[in-house]
Amino acid sequence: MGRVNSWRPLDRVASWNVDLVDGTYLAFAHQVNGRRLEGWLRRLHSQPPLS
């Protein structure tokens, strides 16, 4: 799944059975955005998806 650059799209596709997602989010300010992405992944594993 492409163009997943924020929490909302990541949460949405989590229930679609995709194997991986792609986006340019980590290409910019990767140290800060990497920590945010790690938080999103922890959040995915701790709560059910929106859809």
C-alpha positions in Angstrom: 0.0 0.0 0.0 1.5 3.3 -1.0 1.2 6.9 0.3 0.8 6.1 4.0 2.4 9.1 5.6 0.4 9.7 8.8 -1.5 7.9 11.5 -5.0 8.0 10.0 -4.1 6.1 6.7 -1.9 3.7 8.6 -4.8 2.9 11.0 -7.2 2.6 8.1 -5.1 0.0 6.1 -4.2 -2.0 9.2 -7.4 -4.0 8.8 -6.9 -4.5 5.0 -4.4 -7.4 5.3 -1.6 -5.5 3.6 2.0 -6.7 4.1 3.7 -3.4 4.0 3.1 0.3 3.5 5.2 3.0 1.8 5.5 6.7 2.0 8.1 9.5 2.1 7.4 10.4 5.8 10.8 9.0 7.0 12.7 10.8 4.2 12.3 14.1 6.0 13.5 14.6 9.6 13.9 10.9 10.0 15.1 11.0 13.6 11.9 12.8 14.7 9.5 11.2 12.3 11.1 7.7 13.0 10.1 8.1 16.7 6.6 9.1 15.7 6.3 6.2 13.4 7.4 3.8 16.2 4.7 5.3 18.3 2.1 4.7 15.6 3.2 1.1 15.3 2.9 0.6 19.1 -0.5 2.2 19.0 -1.6 -0.2 16.2 -0.7 -3.2 18.3 -2.5 -1.9 21.4 -5.9 -0.9 19.9 -8.2 -2.2 17.1 -8.2 -0.3 13.8 -10.8 2.4 13.1 -12.5 0.6 10.2 
